[in-house]
Amino acid sequence: MPGENLTRDEARERARLLTVESYDVALDLRSAVGPGGGAEPGAPRVFRSVSTIRFDCAEPGAATFVDLLAPSVTRVELNGTELDPAAVFDGSRVALEGLAAKNVLVVDAQCAYSRTGEGMHRFTDPEDGEVYLYTQYEPADSRRVFACFEQPDLKAPFAFEVTAPAEWTVLSNGAQDGEPAPAEATAAGTAAATWRFVRTRPISTYITAVVAGPYHYVRDHYRRTLDDGSTLEIPLGALCRKGLAKHFDADDVFTVTKQGLDFFHDHFDYPYPFGKYDQAFVPEYNIGAMENPGCVTFREEFVFRGKVTQASYEGRANVILHEMAHMWFGDLVTMRWWDDLWLKESFADFMGAFALVEATRFKDGWITFANRRKSWAYRADQLPSTHPVTADIDDLQDAKLNFDGITYAKGASVLKQLVAYVGRDAFLEGARRYFKRHAYGNTTLDDLLSVLAETSGRDMAGWARSWLQTAGVNSLTPQATYDAAGRLTELAVLQEAAESHPELRPHRVAVGLYRRENADGKLVRYARAEVDVSGPRTVVGELAGAERPELILVNDDDLTYCKVRFDEGSLATLRAHLDELTDPLARALCWSALWNMTRDALMPARDFLDLVRRFGGAETDIGVLQMLHAWAKTALTHYTAPEGRSEGGRLLAEATLSELRLAEPGSGHQLAWARFFAQVAGENADLQLLRGLLDGTAKIDGLDVDQELRWTLLEPLAAHGVADETVIAAELARDDTASGKRHQVRCLAARPSAAVKDQAWATVVESDALSNALVEATISGFGQPGQRELLAPYAPKYFAAIDRVWRERSIEIGMAIVRGLFPALQDDPATLAAADAWLTEHPAGDTPAALRRLVLEERDDLARALRAQECDAAAGDR
């Protein structure tokens, strides 16, 4: 669609011309219930949206445009003059000419409800037929709900008015302004009302929000005495679908919320600026959560329907705190354009972990950060699409794809390094000055660096050049020499970088020396030194003369962002004694380093799997254990040589079942091993056990086979042809809910049948009938590792279809299809050649950059898998 992909240059020019004074947005959502659809058969269900925008123009007489993605526009009025909608609206923009110094624009449109999680998403709960609505905009989907200047630096105050069924809960960013006023009933005869909301402070379009529906709503409040003696009162709310109310632990959500508000008030010296604080857990959400001020939205999977491990509670708490940090980093102070997306996401990722550890019960949050978040960053930073933390974002499609492991986890890791570099006090004082100096405004990198230079006295420009403005990840390896008595004569840290990104950065690192010195033979640290690593080789003088270590751990305590390597002696120690390493963070760092070696084809996949089989059961941190399970599954599926997969899978399943039986009854570890066993089960005896756990003929002491675990056990049975459509239908009858429907769709697509795969492919690629959540579920079930031959015909179909998919579908669905259906399981040179041929036939400049990036990334993962398989095969030949 022309103009849909706003460019940076267009945004800059519009920001130069315009200053937005205010928005008044009126939404009529009564059409969400009862008969729906547009004027023509098959047309989308629509709602009325009326935007009144007051704005100034620096050059009277100039022309600009307003963004709007809508099926139709009824009326456009500029400064009292009616414009012809057919003449000024092209489907994505409303053209405005002859602007005055001060302008009032009214756009009355018919906007479409979404089934893709973009704009105003409409969900019908299959359990009770109730309709739920919510908005999701980032980076640029508010234009699907109301006419606006869709860019982050044209902030303005917003006042929303929403007409909807009277029994609904309706929320927006601002507090409700008085009681809802009666309105004409809906087409279905349901009573209706109009809610009005207090005008917000100046915010960007992409963080405005509306949540509406018969939500289960729980209230609480937060109270704090400020330094000036005044009292800050923040009304709190938490809501979810009625069908999830029995599972909703709102008290825990409020506990973490209050702990977070205390933490940020203690450290930011700027009171929460947006009045109330609602948190809505909504269905079919595309992302983890969104920081809409006063009305944060989360995916409803954070409302746990069954037993989960403490890692899940920690993960939810981290997301709550991440979004709360955004109230300051992102909402109060916002990046000017998406180049500086890191100014909000990196800070929120870092501050979320920081608050998690210091303010909540999850004191081991930095272990999760080191093991899980950084793993995401390391992968992203080695793709051909890697970019500096401060990226070059040309347009909105670029922006959409840059919500990645670099912007979030690498950026957060860099900030953790920055705290070590400038000191905690200087870092937090810099944040405080940044908020006060730029409140309700927009910033760039230089604005942040200037306050940090003030508070730290450090050269921030040099640090930024190395860490924020270059791409790639460095590797740090210890190099040790010893005298005849076995003492260290010299310990150095070698730094390397990839040829494609040769920057050698300054690193503040700790180097730990470990040995087995207790009676029980546990590996403990007996010496540690911090050093500033720079250049290719740095000597750690402080450790000279130390007794010979059995393990040298570079980046002990995880102070910097790097890939850790080992000398031969340390690697031998880990192969034999990894389970004896007592410190959980050090152990997590070693596991992460071993995984990076496997990904880089420096360690055979069979060796990594052997380590998991032998030492995984000793892992005490449940988050690390679940990460090991994910890595082991990837190693078996993608990095193991084809001739070794069957035996490798059998051995892994055997070890997993043993750990499941040994795990403490009722523990999170037992649940984690049970879920992993379902993923790797393949032998007939394994499948019989899964079936027995489902029908009650088999039991494992302490293992509660609740509904969520039942679906987990059923999927592999479906994938192996043991559970047919009748069995899956019976399970849906037990759990006839929205969650159950998603599980059913995934299990149906997992069945080993050519007809099943054809149907799954058609429903996702050839039709747009499925919602985003069911597209995701179908894709997940479609690609089963044990069905490579069955899936082979879809490799050429994929490359033939993705052009059309990208043109015809929304970017969210397009991304899901291009990523999710890439033929990664056809891991052979022919598939790599097909990807290369597609890229050659679709050169940069002629193909949407975002689409090329996605294919390049998947192609790179496939090439990495083939290199790892070669490494694994060579180990098998020895």
Salt bridges, closest charged atoms under 4 A:
GLU4 OE2 - ARG144 NH2 3.95
ASP9 OD1 - ARG12 NH1 3.99
GLU10 OE1 - ARG93 NH2 2.89
GLU13 OE2 - ARG16 NH2 2.74
ASP24 OD1 - ARG54 NH1 3.34
ASP24 OD2 - ARG199 NH2 2.87
ASP28 OD2 - ARG30 NH2 2.55
ASP56 OD1 - LYS102 NZ 3.22
GLU59 OE2 - ARG16 NH1 2.64
ASP67 OD2 - ARG14 NH2 2.73
GLU77 OE1 - ARG75 NH1 3.01
GLU82 OE2 - ARG75 NH1 3.66
ASP108 OD2 - ARG48 NH2 2.58
ASP125 OD2 - ARG241 NH1 2.52
GLU130 OE2 - LYS242 NZ 2.79
GLU138 OE2 - LYS344 NZ 2.57
ASP141 OD1 - ARG144 NE 2.69
GLU161 OE1 - ARG196 NE 3.17
ASP220 OD1 - HIS221 ND1 3.94
ASP220 OD2 - LYS258 NZ 3.04
GLU233 OE2 - ARG223 NE 2.53
ASP249 OD2 - ARG316 NH2 2.70
ASP252 OD2 - ARG316 NH2 2.96
ASP252 OD1 - ARG361 NH1 2.95
ASP262 OD1 - ARG224 NH1 3.22
ASP266 OD1 - ARG224 NH2 2.46
ASP269 OD2 - LYS436 NZ 2.60
ASP278 OD2 - LYS276 NZ 2.70
GLU284 OE1 - HIS121 NE2 2.74
GLU291 OE1 - HIS326 NE2 3.77
GLU291 OE2 - LYS344 NZ 2.63
GLU300 OE2 - ARG241 NH2 2.78
GLU300 OE2 - ARG742 NH2 3.81
GLU301 OE1 - ARG299 NE 3.20
GLU301 OE2 - ARG742 NH2 3.33
ASP339 OD2 - ARG8 NH1 2.53
GLU345 OE1 - HIS322 NE2 3.20
GLU345 OE1 - HIS326 NE2 3.04
GLU345 OE2 - LYS344 NZ 2.55
ASP349 OD1 - HIS322 ND1 3.32
ASP349 OD1 - ARG373 NH2 2.75
GLU358 OE2 - ARG424 NH1 2.60
ASP381 OD2 - LYS410 NZ 2.88
ASP392 OD1 - ARG8 NH1 2.69
ASP404 OD2 - HIS387 NE2 2.73
ASP404 OD2 - ARG853 NH2 2.84
GLU429 OE1 - ARG432 NE 3.01
GLU429 OE2 - ARG433 NE 3.02
GLU454 OE1 - ARG433 NH1 3.08
GLU454 OE2 - ARG437 NH1 2.94
GLU490 OE1 - ARG537 NH2 2.47
GLU517 OE1 - ARG515 NE 2.66
GLU530 OE1 - ARG508 NE 3.09
GLU530 OE2 - ARG528 NH2 2.97
ASP532 OD1 - ARG508 NH1 3.31
GLU547 OE2 - ARG487 NH2 3.73
GLU547 OE1 - ARG515 NH1 2.53
GLU550 OE1 - ARG516 NE 3.12
ASP556 OD2 - ARG525 NH1 2.85
ASP557 OD2 - ARG525 NH1 3.43
ASP557 OD2 - ARG528 NE 2.67
ASP558 OD1 - LYS374 NZ 2.58
GLU580 OE1 - HIS577 ND1 3.26
ASP600 OD2 - LYS563 NZ 2.64
ASP600 OD2 - ARG565 NH2 2.67
ASP600 OD1 - ARG864 NH1 2.82
ASP607 OD2 - ARG575 NH1 3.11
ASP610 OD1 - ARG613 NH2 3.33
ASP610 OD2 - ARG614 NE 2.85
GLU619 OE1 - ARG587 NE 2.88
GLU647 OE2 - ARG650 NH2 2.66
GLU654 OE1 - ARG650 NH1 3.27
GLU708 OE2 - ARG305 NH2 2.40
GLU708 OE2 - HIS743 NE2 3.22
GLU715 OE1 - ARG746 NE 3.01
GLU725 OE1 - ARG751 NH1 3.79
GLU731 OE2 - ARG710 NE 2.71
GLU731 OE2 - ARG734 NE 3.50
ASP735 OD2 - ARG305 NH2 2.80
ASP758 OD1 - LYS797 NZ 3.95
GLU766 OE1 - ARG804 NH2 3.20
ASP803 OD2 - HIS842 NE2 2.50
GLU808 OE1 - ARG804 NH1 3.66
GLU812 OE1 - LYS400 NZ 2.69
ASP827 OD2 - ARG645 NH2 2.61
ASP827 OD2 - ARG788 NH2 3.24
ASP836 OD1 - ARG859 NE 2.71
GLU857 OE2 - ARG853 NE 2.93
ASP861 OD2 - ARG379 NH2 2.39
ASP872 OD1 - ARG606 NE 2.98
